[in-house]
Every structure is written in structure tokens, then in C-alpha cells.
Amino acid sequence: MARLWRVKGQKMPIQPVYPQDETSTAKDLAPAAPAVVDPNLDKLKALLASRKFWAALIGLVLIVVKAYKPDFPISEDQATTIVYILMAYIVGTAIEDHGVAVSNVNS
């Protein structure tokens, strides 16, 4: 008979309970391997899903293209205006994200 109480400092073994019926096989009853989650992969996925990242990347590409190809069909004033618009978008998105985070904490 299994002991149902725990002695101080002693770890109890974890015994998973699996449903058994006539269609269960040994493979169905075997415990699943724990999922290995790479935190760097999660950060990369979050980065690629970020609207702020893509806006900053577009601005960076625009600046680099304009610097290395001066005859690019956008004037300096237009490029500066586009970068300002992207900066405003990034700040607005950051403020929105902060508001969502605060409302999630308060609720």
C-alpha cells in the first residue's frame, strides 16, 4: 500500500495516472517527453512579430539605400519625413503596448 503522507524533507515520487481502455497501447500509456523550450527562440518569435521592429527595419533599410544609392527616387526631405512618420508610429505602438500591459495587470 502506498504511503499517503510525506515525511519532512522526503520527496514523493510522482506517478502519472493514465486512462486505460481496450484500445490503449503501451505507446499510449508511456509518459510524454517534456517539451524543451528555448527562451532565445521565443524572443526571436516575439521580435519577428513586433510591429515596432518591422517599422524600425523599414526605416533603417530606407536610410541605408539612400546613403549608398544617392539617385534613389526619394529626396532627402521625403526620406526624413518617412523616418519621422516611422518614429511616431514606433512611439505610438510602444505607448499602446504599455497601456495594454497596464490594463492586463489591473484586471
C-alpha positions in Angstrom: 0.0 0.0 0.0 1.3 3.4 -0.9 2.0 5.9 1.8 -0.3 8.9 1.5 1.6 11.3 3.7 5.0 12.9 3.3 7.9 12.8 5.7 9.6 16.2 6.2 12.4 16.6 3.6 11.5 13.5 1.6 10.3 13.8 -2.0 7.4 11.8 -3.0 7.6 10.0 -6.4 5.2 11.3 -9.0 3.2 8.5 -10.5 1.1 9.6 -13.5 -2.3 8.2 -14.0 -3.2 7.2 -17.5 -6.6 6.2 -18.7 -6.8 2.6 -19.8 -9.4 1.1 -22.0 -9.4 -1.8 -24.5 -7.9 0.4 -27.3 -4.9 1.7 -25.2 -1.5 0.5 -26.2 1.9 0.6 -24.4 2.8 3.7 -26.5 -0.4 5.5 -25.4 0.5 4.8 -21.8 4.1 5.9 -22.0 4.8 9.3 -20.4 5.4 12.0 -22.9 8.8 13.6 -23.1 8.9 17.1 -21.6 8.9 19.8 -24.2 12.2 21.7 -24.4 11.5 25.4 -24.9 14.4 27.6 -26.0 14.0 31.0 -24.5 16.0 32.6 -27.3 13.6 31.1 -29.9 10.7 32.7 -28.0 12.4 36.0 -28.0 13.1 35.7 -31.8 9.5 34.9 -32.5 8.4 37.9 -30.4 10.8 40.1 -32.2 9.6 39.0 -35.6 6.0 39.5 -34.6 6.8 43.1 -33.3 5.3 45.9 -35.3 7.9 48.3 -33.8 10.7 46.0 -35.1 9.4 46.0 -38.7 8.9 49.8 -38.7 12.4 50.3 -37.4 13.8 47.9 -40.0 12.0 49.7 -42.8 13.4 53.0 -41.7 16.9 51.5 -41.5 16.7 50.0 -44.9 15.4 53.3 -46.3 18.4 55.2 -44.8 20.9 52.6 -46.0 19.6 52.5 -49.5 19.5 56.3 -49.7 23.1 56.5 -48.4 24.5 54.0 -50.8 22.4 54.9 -53.8 22.0 58.7 -53.9 20.0 58.6 -57.1 17.2 56.6 -55.4 13.9 58.3 -56.4 13.2 59.8 -53.0 14.5 63.2 -52.0 16.3 63.8 -48.7 13.2 65.7 -47.4 10.9 62.8 -48.3 13.2 60.2 -46.6 13.4 62.3 -43.5 9.6 62.7 -43.4 9.2 58.9 -43.8 11.7 58.3 -41.0 9.8 60.8 -38.7 6.5 59.0 -39.5 8.0 55.6 -38.7 9.4 57.0 -35.4 6.0 58.4 -34.5 4.5 55.0 -35.3 7.0 53.2 -33.1 6.4 55.6 -30.2 2.6 55.3 -30.6 2.9 51.5 -30.7 5.0 51.5 -27.6 2.5 53.7 -25.7 -0.3 51.3 -26.9 1.7 48.3 -25.7 2.3 49.9 -22.3 -1.4 50.7 -21.9 -2.3 47.1 -22.8 0.2 45.8 -20.2 -1.1 48.1 -17.5 -4.7 47.1 -18.2 -3.8 43.4 -18.0 -2.1 43.9 -14.7 -5.0 45.8 -13.2 -7.6 43.3 -14.3 
